[in-house]
Amino acid sequence: MNRNIDYHRKTNSYYFSPLGIKKKTSKRTIVSQQGPREPSLVIHQIRPETSDISQSVNKNSYSYLYPIGRGGFGKVWKVEMKRGKELFAMKEMLKLRVISKRSVHSVMNERKILEVLKDPFLVNMHYAFQDRENLFLVLDLKNGGDLRYHISKTKKFSEIQAKFIIACILCGLNYIHSNGILHRDIKPENLVFDERGYLYITDFGIARVWTPENAKDTSGTPGYMAPEVIFRQNHGIAADYFAVGIILYELMMGRRPYVGRDRKEIRDHIISKQARIAELPVGWSEEAADFVNKLIQRKASYRLGNKGFGEVKDHPWLKDFPWKDLSDMAIAAPYVPKSQDNFDPRTLGDWKDDIDPTIDLASSQNLFIGYSYDERVFCETKSAGHKKSFSSV
Ligand SMILES: Nc1ncnc2c1ncn2[C@@H]1O[C@H](COP(=O)(O)OP(=O)(O)OP(=O)(O)O)[C@@H](O)[C@H]1O
């Protein structure tokens, strides 16, 4: 994995660093702008040796086994790499759909961040490439379904099960934070199990490099968003720990502490009252309730985790947790998904989305997520008229 800022002499451009793209000094517009909603494509050249992503891998390098899910832009397939027979999940994203949903920025952001992050507690990316119509990400295959699915099925978890689940999240989160990145969308939908019951963090669409000045925008999912994010204040790693507290609250109580139909209602609840666990559910310890209450502190500076993973793992609830065995994946998980119970094939029906008819097909085909076969270019789309990237956030 490349951990240095990369410099491309010919184009005078800097690319990937451990903290994302540092600086771009050269760009070349290749598609003319014909209307206010059409994309213009800006190509940034990068050196092939700066990346793990090999340009020789493409769609034909895989045998498609069957679809295992449906994302916002296309199907997710279980695939087998022809060379080596390794199994992966392949996320297929229709370029027209990505542009129509103004999500180019988040898709490219995810790809850039996954390029630099590699950890056993994340869903890692192995390859990124495209054909004329689709972008593809080849990811670790995690067959156990997401935590949202399991919460809806299981309702409440035992303390032992919840502790294991939270410990997996904390391991992944600690790795992400130690690379200077905030995930900013930790929630059950973005946590997936493998068949053994280990849990992995996925979806880096709105993750970002943390710097004190830049983390002021509001993004995330209402219900899991820390108050400082909702109120557009500067935020850091404590915002991700707040989401962990909400998840543990949910595993313990079977509901979330701050609910509402929209951001405004949730915001009103947060303003009016500090949620806390006052009554212990049967079978749960005082330490667990204290751990949750400290993580869901509204004020970030008082929140457990504000000073980092060290203080979280020193909390009495986690005091004797076998971290080394967890990171060696040597513990039998106390909650194990039943095989094949995590995916409803009916969700793979036809898309009824409206693809924006004004998007120029030829332009969309020039959207690259990996290297194009001959030019080795990496591309971002900018919205015409405004100097602003398409974005879903
Ligand atoms: N790495 C993976 N291993 C196994 N299944 C996966 C993997 N990634 C996704 N899936 C399956 O595909 C479904 C859709 O995943 P995806 O990440 O594309 O969802 P999404 O967050 O809605 O998409 P998007 O980020 O494109 O909006 C998941 O709910 C899951 O069932």
The ligand as an SDF file (V2000), in Angstrom:
LIG
                    3D

 31 33  0  0  0  0  0  0  0  0999 V2000
  -18.4820   -6.8320    0.8510 N   0  0  0  0  0  0  0  0  0  0  0  0
  -19.6900   -7.4040    0.8090 C   0  0  0  0  0  0  0  0  0  0  0  0
  -19.8480   -8.7160    1.0620 N   0  0  0  0  0  0  0  0  0  0  0  0
  -21.0800   -9.3010    0.9960 C   0  0  0  0  0  0  0  0  0  0  0  0
  -22.2060   -8.6360    0.7010 N   0  0  0  0  0  0  0  0  0  0  0  0
  -22.1080   -7.3360    0.4370 C   0  0  0  0  0  0  0  0  0  0  0  0
  -20.8530   -6.6410    0.4760 C   0  0  0  0  0  0  0  0  0  0  0  0
  -21.0620   -5.3410    0.1730 N   0  0  0  0  0  0  0  0  0  0  0  0
  -22.3820   -5.2340   -0.0420 C   0  0  0  0  0  0  0  0  0  0  0  0
  -23.0150   -6.4180    0.1070 N   0  0  0  0  0  0  0  0  0  0  0  0
  -24.4500   -6.6770   -0.0380 C   0  0  0  0  0  0  0  0  0  0  0  0
  -24.9830   -5.7630   -0.9700 O   0  0  0  0  0  0  0  0  0  0  0  0
  -25.9400   -4.8940   -0.3480 C   0  0  0  0  0  0  0  0  0  0  0  0
  -25.7810   -3.5020   -0.8950 C   0  0  0  0  0  0  0  0  0  0  0  0
  -24.4960   -3.0460   -0.5640 O   0  0  0  0  0  0  0  0  0  0  0  0
  -24.0110   -1.5870   -0.8230 P   0  0  0  0  0  0  0  0  0  0  0  0
  -22.7890   -1.3200   -0.0120 O   0  0  0  0  0  0  0  0  0  0  0  0
  -23.8750   -1.3880   -2.2850 O   0  0  0  0  0  0  0  0  0  0  0  0
  -25.2540   -0.8510   -0.2640 O   0  0  0  0  0  0  0  0  0  0  0  0
  -25.6110    0.6450   -0.1820 P   0  0  0  0  0  0  0  0  0  0  0  0
  -24.9080    1.2080    1.0010 O   0  0  0  0  0  0  0  0  0  0  0  0
  -27.0740    0.7670   -0.2790 O   0  0  0  0  0  0  0  0  0  0  0  0
  -24.9820    1.1050   -1.5160 O   0  0  0  0  0  0  0  0  0  0  0  0
  -24.4250    2.4490   -1.9680 P   0  0  0  0  0  0  0  0  0  0  0  0
  -23.2240    2.7560   -1.1120 O   0  0  0  0  0  0  0  0  0  0  0  0
  -24.0960    2.0020   -3.3600 O   0  0  0  0  0  0  0  0  0  0  0  0
  -25.5560    3.4180   -1.8410 O   0  0  0  0  0  0  0  0  0  0  0  0
  -25.6480   -5.0190    1.1500 C   0  0  0  0  0  0  0  0  0  0  0  0
  -26.7950   -4.7820    1.9170 O   0  0  0  0  0  0  0  0  0  0  0  0
  -25.1790   -6.4520    1.2680 C   0  0  0  0  0  0  0  0  0  0  0  0
  -26.2970   -7.3270    1.3050 O   0  0  0  0  0  0  0  0  0  0  0  0
  1  2  1  0
  2  3  1  0
  2  7  2  0
  3  4  2  0
  4  5  1  0
  5  6  2  0
  6  7  1  0
  6 10  1  0
  7  8  1  0
  8  9  2  0
  9 10  1  0
 10 11  1  0
 11 12  1  0
 11 30  1  0
 12 13  1  0
 13 14  1  0
 13 28  1  0
 14 15  1  0
 15 16  1  0
 16 17  2  0
 16 18  1  0
 16 19  1  0
 19 20  1  0
 20 21  2  0
 20 22  1  0
 20 23  1  0
 23 24  1  0
 24 25  2  0
 24 26  1  0
 24 27  1  0
 28 29  1  0
 28 30  1  0
 30 31  1  0
M  END
$$$$
